[in-house]
Amino acid sequence: MIASALIGVGACGAPAPSSSAVEREPEPEPASVHERTRAALEAWEEGVREATDFAAIPASDSRFGADPHRIVALPGDEGSPRFAVLERGHDQLSLVDAHGQVLSRAPTVHQPTSLVAIDGALWVAGLGDARLDRFTLDGDALQAATPASRPLPAGASIRDATLDASGALWLADEGSHRLLELAPRGDDPPREHPSCRGPLQLEALGEGLIHSCLLAHRVHTEALDITHDGPIWAFALAPPPGPERVALVGVEDHPLERAEGGFGYIDSFLFVRELSEGRLLAAVNLSAHGVVTPKWVRWLSPTRVAVTGYASDVWLELEWATPDCAGEPTVSSRPWLPGTTDVAALPEGRGWLATNALFDALVRVELDDAGTWTEAPEPIFLDAAAPQVDERSFEERLGELLVFTTAMAPRNDAEGKRSRFTCEACHFEGRGDGRVHFTGREREGQRVHARSKAILGLFPNRPHFSRALDRTLATMVHAEFRVANRFSADPDYREGWFTLDADELPWLAQVPGWSAPVDPPALRRALMRFFMRASMPQNPRARGRSGYTELEREGAEAFAARCEGCHQARLVTDDPSTRQDFERWEALIFAEPTGSSIVWASEAYAQTSIGPWVHDEGARVASLRRLNLIWPYFTTGEAESLEAVVEGVRVGDDGAVDHDLGALEPNDPRGLGVAEREALVAFLRLL
């Protein structure tokens, strides 16, 4: 049961947990329109589940359109500028012109995220394959370079890349929480360097580097560590003159509060810090200016910063009187579209060309004579020319927008602890974000904390949340609308029962399939559709393989003996009949394109020695899929690594497994041996 400790859900004394702990009394006949809606959605949900083959649900990697992620302006004729674009959802590198029209495409590593130009070649790395792909240009045609690729260490999952002052290529490997350094010329293997958890962005800084870590909430240089309470989504180095400064965009630097039935202190902020000592020069509440969940920021001059939100439709520019950013900035805004992941400048400063993952499009604006624009840009859809067809329904597209924009709580404000709401404030790209927050509850005089979970893979994994109080997806979604709007500036919205209209959010009119306002039941169904589609991504450690290593096989055997009594090999968490025999595990773990469809969970409550528990009975046995996407471990967030988790395993005289914090003495019979711990960690990293 070692693995139940990973998420802090507690030890199962019995080899097979009972589901009685989550049984409920029959619910009365629904009376209100809210209850009738929930009942109808639950009936629909059951119908969808009955028709679903849970062993064959595709991984979410390529199920959300083109998902353009990065854009880089290429050197060349300014009269015919060209840009390289990574389509993360299509596994494509595209060459586009200044109007966003695709000139050519080439297949890349799976889920490409990083793009660097070196000696006339484009180097591409991604989340799903442990290699670098190289491309050159022949006119307007992309072609594979010679050699076409460069191997990376097994399991590497690259989020970003940059060149340092010496010409070395650095890669941020989120799969193993490390940095890789290699010489572009030659074929020497990369050197590995430690990193904080969840390396996200890299930039050269003088003779060294600066990099950010999503899960650790840190920005790191050789001389400085900047740590915030919540995640930092992007940063930009200021140009000279003036002191060395960095602009950071992320969630406000304040503990998240989950009290009074809502979410507090989750607004988006811009921070400017001086790099020599980390001194805070400026902090601006971007949510108050309409920019929510920014993933891109850039200095336009030593005193001027541009930023735009992934969750909102505002382009914001802030300008200070002096480079030390003293005093309040002058703020100006322009209409935009939510979904921006990256922006490139058009030649001669004539405008901007951006990648937009929510619209699966490029966005282009030209500046007028005053150096601005007044009309919202229109998306240039990439799918029209793509080799893959995006078969998503309007409901599924709308559900994605409800998760990643402010549309789920359109009238929230940013006053005090009240915040502009988006799910991504706590679930970056649907994953965890490393936060451990106060739940608003106490147990035996202790405040109960919980770390953020992934919201991918919810469909087969009910009942939901650690307390297991939401037995269906319909119940969970209905409750989340209410929680998201709990602190709405409009009292009529505080129950989360509203109609979504393009009059309120004009950008909705540009969503493919939008034709009329969407009522409350349809909004809930759309959100459910998204969660049904948003499965777990493939595990880069398992993708492209067909079987265990010897160490992983030993780990699977140890897991079967120690852990699977609680974290059962089920395809559906609340359906014991979907439990898979040990002989089936290997084939399911390495299956493609599903990735492992096993949830490694059950619907039972369980208990460990780590508290305080979230429920009188402990917590629901949690899923163990894609553990690299969540950190820290235990509900309380007190384990820094999987190694720390297995060191804390306690085996009783009767073979029952518990978990506690800290390692035992080497010869303590209650602990696991070194070899067994190593094998278990290797297996857990495959799940």
Secondary structure as UniProt FT lines:
FT   TURN            2..3
FT   HELIX           4..7
FT   HELIX           20..22
FT   HELIX           33..50
FT   TURN            54..55
FT   HELIX           60..62
FT   STRAND          68..73
FT   TURN            78..79
FT   STRAND          82..87
FT   TURN            88..91
FT   STRAND          92..97
FT   TURN            98..99
FT   STRAND          102..107
FT   STRAND          112..118
FT   TURN            119..120
FT   STRAND          121..126
FT   STRAND          131..138
FT   TURN            139..140
FT   STRAND          141..151
FT   TURN            154..155
FT   STRAND          158..163
FT   TURN            165..166
FT   STRAND          169..173
FT   TURN            174..177
FT   STRAND          178..182
FT   STRAND          191..194
FT   STRAND          199..205
FT   TURN            206..207
FT   STRAND          208..213
FT   TURN            214..217
FT   STRAND          218..220
FT   STRAND          225..227
FT   STRAND          232..237
FT   STRAND          245..251
FT   TURN            260..261
FT   STRAND          268..274
FT   TURN            275..277
FT   STRAND          280..285
FT   HELIX           287..289
FT   STRAND          294..301
FT   TURN            302..303
FT   STRAND          304..309
FT   STRAND          314..319
FT   TURN            323..324
FT   STRAND          330..335
FT   STRAND          340..345
FT   HELIX           347..349
FT   STRAND          351..356
FT   TURN            357..360
FT   STRAND          361..366
FT   TURN            369..370
FT   STRAND          379..381
FT   HELIX           383..385
FT   HELIX           394..404
FT   HELIX           406..408
FT   TURN            410..411
FT   TURN            416..417
FT   HELIX           423..425
FT   HELIX           428..430
FT   STRAND          436..443
FT   TURN            444..445
FT   STRAND          446..451
FT   TURN            456..457
FT   TURN            459..460
FT   TURN            466..467
FT   HELIX           473..484
FT   TURN            485..487
FT   HELIX           491..493
FT   TURN            494..495
FT   TURN            502..504
FT   HELIX           506..510
FT   TURN            512..513
FT   HELIX           520..533
FT   TURN            540..544
FT   HELIX           550..562
FT   TURN            563..566
FT   TURN            573..574
FT   HELIX           576..578
FT   HELIX           582..589
FT   TURN            592..594
FT   STRAND          605..607
FT   TURN            616..617
FT   STRAND          618..620
FT   HELIX           627..629
FT   TURN            635..636
FT   HELIX           642..647
FT   STRAND          649..651
FT   TURN            653..654
FT   STRAND          657..659
FT   TURN            666..667
FT   TURN            669..670
FT   HELIX           674..684
FT   TURN            685..686
//
